């Protein structure tokens, strides 16, 4: 059996000589299915730091409804008078955003604050979709004017700012964290790319080998980003400062990652057994590095043991 000191030193060696990079680049997840009883398909779209999950599902008649999942207790969300309601995001206060549609009408964004619904419409737009919300109540999404391409927006207390990637054919903003960093997608002549907008400075996000085929959806306060890319199906990914981890639900044909909270929990959807279900992926904990005092004491103890063993070996030698 290893001594506690040896275990501590082994842990440090692993963390220093590649363990951090390996654990960070390839975290291990436990997966739980998020399903709505009786639904044809279910999509888990957002998760907050309390583990509350939101998304939407399709009923047997083909209508769309939002849902709120708190520890397995599901509540349906329908905007009053709407034919379809789709939920995309939730913040730590439980404020929820999404889109709704009256029968045959345009899509409109909404904010749900404790069951009180507020419509979100970008002035002059035909369609407005609200995708993400942070703890300050800032909302991101996209809109399109009559005949125009989709454009991203940032809604700060009812004041709208356009979010457009320079040179893009169109832009869709999908997620925002508490620092105001925005993620989403844009199209150019080469295809679709993810983007990170930090105070108006745009960075393109492309899964290596799949430039023009990258979808980005969510970001947390650590700057971790989730999305998916297609290759022999679809695979979710986690982007940590350019280090990518593939997210695949075991046994699934397709996996998509939509949202991430500050604990690194990821929600999305997967295709298995012919139907789409939601999932919650929870990362396994990684060992923390030992403290400097603990390491110092361990080193002293190990040197003392080594010295005693050397003395014992020297004492066993025959005289010269």
C-alpha positions, 0 to 999 in steps of 0.5 A: 500500500502506498504511504499518504506522502507517496500518494500526494507526490504521485498526485503532484507529479501527475498534475505537473507533468501532464495530468492537468492537461490530460484531465482538462482536455479529456474529462470523464462524464457521467450521463443522465437522460433528460426525457419528457414522458409521452414526448416524441423528441426532447431537447435539453438546451440550457442549465444553470448553476443550480442544475435546473434544466430547460429545453423543449419537446414535441408532442404526438400532434407535432406541437412544440412546448418548453419544459423546466426540469428541477431534479427530475420534476418536469414542468411544461412551459407554454406562452399564453396563446401560443401554438408553439413554444421553444425554450433555450436558456436559463440564468441562475435566477431562473429567468427563462428565454426562448421563442413562441409562435401564434398559429401561422404567425412570425416567431417572437422572443420571450422572457419568462420571469416566474411565470410572467411573460414578456415579449421580445421583439427587435424593432422593425424585425419580422422574426425575433428569437431569444437564445441566451440570458445571463445573470444581469438579464442581458439577452442574446439571439437573432432577428431578421428583417423582411427579406434580410439575413439573420443578425445577432442582437444583444438586449440590455434592459430593452435597449438593442445592439446588433451583433454582427461578425465583420464580413459575415453573410449572417450572424446568430448570437446564442449564448452570453456569460456574466462577463458579457462574452457572446458566442454564436455562429456565422456564415461566410462563403466557406460555410458555418463557423462559431464565434466568440465576441469579447467586447466587440473583438471577434474570434472564429471557432472552428473544430480542426478539420471541420472549418465551415461546419462548426456550430457553437451554442453556449459559454460559461463564466470560465469561458468554456464553450460547447457546440457540435460538429458533423462527421459520420453523424454529429458530435458534441464538443467542449472548447477550453481555450482552444483545447477540444474534448469530444462529447458523445453519449455512450451508444448514441448515433448523434450527440449535440451539446447546447449549454454549460454551467459553471460546474462544467455540467453540459446539456444537449440532445442525442439520438438513440433507438430512433428518437431524440432525448435530452441528456445531462453530462456531469464531469468527474472530479479531478484530484486537487494538488496537495498544499505546499506545507503538505508537500514539504512535510512529505519530502522531509519524511521521505528523505528521512526514510531514505536516509535510514534505509541507506544507513541500514544497508551500509551497516549490513556491509562487511568491513573493508 
